[in-house]
Amino acid sequence: MANILITNRCNRKCPFCFARLRVNIKGKESPDYMSRDDVRKVMDFMERSDDPQLRLLGGEPTLHPDFIDIVTEALARDFHVHVFTNGIMSKKKADFLSDIPKEKLSLLFNVANEEIDTENHRKRKRYALKKLGEKAQVGITVTSPEFEYQYLIDLINEFGLRRHVRVGIAQPIVGCDNAYLEPHLYREAGKSIVKMARSCIEEEILIGFDCGMTLCMFDEAEIGFLMKNTEGFVMRCDPIIDVGTDLDVWNCFPLSNVLVSHLDQYETRNKVKKTYEKVIAPYRVLGCKPECFTCKYLKRKQCSGGCLAHAMNSLNKLPPVEVYPEAYECK
């Protein structure tokens, strides 16, 4: 999988935004929108990579002026299109997406509690959820140890959405100030996540975990419960691979300010992934907390140690901005 930023524009300003260094930045060199020619280059790249899914995000991907044409072309090339959205889209685009068979399209709505939405945003989001129904899954980003989640269950029941919820943790960005969940709060956040999972399973809803979780967020009984009552408890921190509007490539959004290369340097996604696995390997031993360094679970690779951005930000010297793939090729 790879995430394709077709636009840097967004109609929200979330304080925890993991794409903060790439979104709504005035005076930046990268274009606001990926050109159609570059979108085709990415599609060619994904076909060479034998990857059947085109994952579109931003920013808010539906803001791209050619969004409908991009999705139409992707479907014609037999991609399954997955859209990451905040749901604040026009009726025209919601109607267009609603006409696509669910076998060809899926969406992840990263929705905030409606209390912080404007009336216009609320109407547009709810219209899109109503139109897209079972094609849509909701997600939440945890920014504090205690958080509201009932509104997600309510949205799933009201609009007949997929009975799954993605749960992620707000992570730091290397070399940038953004709101994120401090690692010393992970245990308390873990208790709240388990509470949410219990509420969800009562409604036959499964939660799934995004990257950056740690084993020490939960006790053994909680881990057992999560294994049986979620999509599967995982603690991964793998190269996701994001492609920017100028075809810049980076490991993941928290690392989008360092270790940047370019799509033209690679033939397939597997080549990108192998390069970044080698680049980030030295940082994996550090973990997100001081105690990670001596943790037996991290040493045995039973835990990933949380987001690498924590480890990189703890160093006196940040990693280099650019990556040269040839330096990591097997000799």
Secondary structure, DSSP 8 states (H G I E B T S, - for coil): --EEE-BS--S---TT-TTTTTSS-TT-SS-SB--HHHHHHHHHHHHHTT--EEEEESS-GGGSTTHHHHHHHHHHTT-EEEEEE-S---HHHHHHHHTS-TTTEEEEEE---GGGS-HHHHHHHHHHHHHHGGGEEEEEEE-SSS---HHHHHHHHHHT--SEEEEEE---BTTB------GGGHHHHHHHHHHHHHHHHHTT-EEEE-TT--GGGS-HHHHHHHHHHSS----------EE-TTSEEES-GGGTTSSBEEGGG-SSHHHHHHHHHHHHGGGTTT-SSGGGGG-HHHHTTSS--S-HHHHHHTSSS---SB--GGGGS--
